[in-house]
Amino acid sequence: MSSDIFSRPVDVAKYDAIYAGAQKNMAMAGVTVVIVKDDALGKAPREIPTMLDYRTHVDKGSMFNTPPVVPIYCALENLRWLKKQGGVEAMDKLAKQRAEIVYGEIDRNKMFVGTAKEEDRSLMNICFVMAPEYKELEKDFLDFATSKGMVGVKGHRSVGGFRASCYNAQTIEGCQALVACMKEFESGH
């Protein structure tokens, strides 16, 4: 797990191990969370280095090496915030609301096309491109969106297009602002 950690309920009992980069929904980069069943420890099919053996970290209380203290503190504060917001269930509800707002506009707007099939759409990273007949306006839209205060909307370097990151801290108002920007760009073309 990574982008979706703490964005939706997960039955951790179904997994022997969950490995999650904490960046985005839990903390800044530098924190990794591992949830592992005790009976899964030591079951690697081959010899593994000490640092990669979770038994090492369990035995040392997660202090085998110097932990990244500031990112861990950030995770603590973020988890406190998450709890005050209503926990994972509340984040799941908000994630669905944000996605409905942004995907709704992508599906409605003649200028944009989603990059994932509807059943495969992410609630955390909403990727889209210009419709083929408007492809030449990609840079214009990026510049327009940036001028309207949209930060980080440029898509992944290997995919291109655009990306609306809708992690837990993103507000409904932020999603509505992106939609307003998309509508305004459409009305000018």
C-alpha positions in Angstrom: 0.0 0.0 0.0 1.1 3.6 -0.5 -1.2 6.2 -1.9 -4.3 4.6 -0.4 -3.1 3.8 3.1 -5.7 5.2 5.6 -8.0 6.3 2.8 -10.3 3.3 3.0 -11.1 0.5 5.4 -8.8 -2.5 5.0 -9.2 -5.8 6.8 -5.6 -6.3 7.8 -6.4 -9.8 9.1 -6.6 -11.0 5.5 -2.9 -10.4 4.8 0.3 -11.9 6.2 2.0 -8.6 5.6 1.3 -5.1 4.4 4.1 -2.9 3.4 3.3 0.8 3.0 5.2 3.9 2.1 3.7 6.5 4.4 4.0 9.5 2.2 0.9 11.2 1.0 -1.9 10.0 3.3 0.1 9.3 6.5 3.3 11.2 6.7 6.1 12.7 4.7 8.5 10.5 2.8 10.9 8.7 5.1 8.5 6.5 7.0 7.6 3.0 6.1 5.0 1.0 7.8 4.9 -2.8 8.0 2.1 -4.7 9.4 3.1 -8.4 9.7 1.5 -11.4 11.4 3.8 -13.0 14.0 3.3 -16.4 12.4 4.6 -15.0 9.1 7.9 -14.0 10.5 10.9 -16.1 9.6 9.0 -17.8 6.7 11.2 -16.5 3.9 12.0 -19.4 1.5 15.7 -18.4 1.5 18.3 -16.6 3.7 17.7 -12.9 3.7 19.9 -10.0 4.9 19.4 -9.0 8.6 18.1 -5.6 7.6 15.4 -7.1 5.4 14.3 -9.7 8.0 11.3 -8.3 9.9 12.2 -10.4 12.9 15.2 -8.0 13.4 12.9 -5.0 13.6 10.3 -6.7 15.8 13.0 -7.9 18.2 14.5 -4.4 18.4 11.2 -2.6 18.8 11.5 -0.9 15.4 14.8 0.6 16.6 17.4 -1.5 14.8 18.7 1.6 13.0 18.1 5.3 13.6 14.5 6.0 12.7 13.5 9.2 10.8 12.2 11.0 13.9 10.6 14.1 12.2 8.6 12.0 9.6 7.5 9.7 12.4 6.3 12.6 14.5 4.5 13.9 11.4 2.8 10.5 11.1 1.7 10.7 14.7 0.2 14.2 14.2 -1.5 13.2 11.0 -3.0 10.1 12.6 -4.3 12.3 15.4 -5.9 14.6 12.8 -7.3 11.6 10.9 -8.9 10.3 14.1 -10.5 13.8 14.8 -11.9 13.8 11.2 -13.8 10.5 11.9 -11.1 8.0 11.0 -10.7 5.8 8.0 -14.4 5.6 7.4 -14.7 9.3 7.1 -11.7 9.4 4.7 -13.3 6.8 2.6 -16.5 8.8 2.3 -14.5 12.0 1.4 -12.4 10.1 -1.2 -15.5 8.9 -3.0 -16.9 12.5 -2.9 -13.8 14.0 -4.3 -13.5 11.4 -7.0 -17.1 11.8 -8.0 -16.6 15.6 -8.4 -13.5 15.3 -10.5 -14.4 12.2 -12.6 -17.8 13.7 -13.1 -16.2 16.7 -14.8 -13.8 14.6 -16.8 -16.6 12.5 -18.1 -18.8 15.6 -18.9 -16.2 17.9 -20.4 -15.6 17.4 -24.1 -12.0 18.5 -23.8 -10.8 15.8 -21.4 -10.6 12.0 -21.2 -9.8 9.8 -18.3 -6.8 7.4 -18.7 -8.2 4.5 -16.7 -11.3 2.3 -17.2 -14.1 3.2 -14.9 -13.7 0.1 -12.8 -10.0 0.7 -12.4 -10.1 4.4 -11.4 -8.1 5.5 -8.5 -9.6 7.6 -5.8 -6.3 9.1 -4.8 -4.7 10.0 -8.2 -7.1 11.0 -10.9 -5.3 10.9 -14.2 -6.7 12.5 -17.4 -5.5 13.8 -20.8 -6.8 16.1 -23.4 -9.3 14.5 -25.8 -7.5 13.7 -29.1 -9.1 16.6 -31.0 -7.7 19.0 -28.3 -4.3 17.5 -27.7 -2.5 20.6 -29.0 -4.0 22.5 -26.1 -2.4 20.4 -23.4 0.3 23.0 -22.5 -2.3 25.8 -22.7 -4.5 24.0 -20.2 -1.5 23.3 -17.9 -0.5 27.0 -18.0 -4.1 28.1 -17.5 -4.6 25.7 -14.5 -1.3 26.9 -13.0 -2.4 30.5 -13.4 -5.6 29.6 -11.5 -3.6 28.2 -8.5 -3.7 24.5 -9.4 -0.4 23.1 -8.1 1.0 19.8 -9.3 -1.6 19.1 -11.9 1.0 18.1 -14.5 0.7 14.3 -15.1 3.3 11.7 -14.5 6.4 12.0 -16.7 5.8 8.6 -18.3 2.1 9.1 -18.9 1.7 12.8 -19.5 -1.5 14.6 -19.4 -2.8 15.7 -15.9 -3.2 14.3 -12.5 -5.4 15.5 -9.7 -4.0 14.2 -6.4 -6.9 13.6 -4.0 -5.2 12.4 -0.9 -6.8 12.7 2.5 -5.8 16.3 3.0 -7.3 17.5 -0.2 -10.5 19.4 0.3 -13.8 19.2 -1.5 -13.3 22.9 -2.3 -10.0 22.1 -3.9 -11.7 19.6 -6.2 -14.4 22.0 -7.0 -11.8 24.6 -7.9 -10.2 22.2 -10.4 -13.6 21.5 -11.9 -14.3 25.3 -12.2 -10.9 25.7 -13.9 -11.7 22.9 -16.4 -15.1 24.4 -17.1 -13.7 27.9 -17.6 -11.0 26.5 -20.0 -13.7 24.7 -21.9 -15.8 27.8 -22.3 -12.9 29.6 -23.8 -12.4 27.0 -26.5 
